Amino acid sequence: MYELQIEGMNCQHCVGMVTKSVHTVDDKAKVEVDLVTRKVKIASGAELEKLKAAIADAGYKVAER
């Protein structure tokens, strides 16, 4: 399970876009988004860097932790 901090998420549309971007890498991934804290939990066997790249391609910055 990965937990990422996503900058720029502020509405349900953003939640959908981030979820959709993760599913382009792994269509079976389980994605939980907390809009208030801007944290995304992803249960996936995909490589973390690929998931982060897909989120960035959707226009969101993955904060370094």
Steps between C-alpha positions, in 0.01 A plus 500: 500500500629840403401825669561818305450868571349671195519877451228680308208269585208710620173354364322179402608548138862488620428181694360343183795610289757362746309172530470472123871568455589218742266266314685571173799326658309229690130466427453275804666737748305598810515878542390687813513880488471730801427839347539688829856378563576456127628150567452208265537137603559260213494123527675383185776274381612766251829682543475816710682711242248404230211595726662833589567573133138430406377737772744767384383453140147574623625837625557435869826525692596211724668654803823344617478354848 
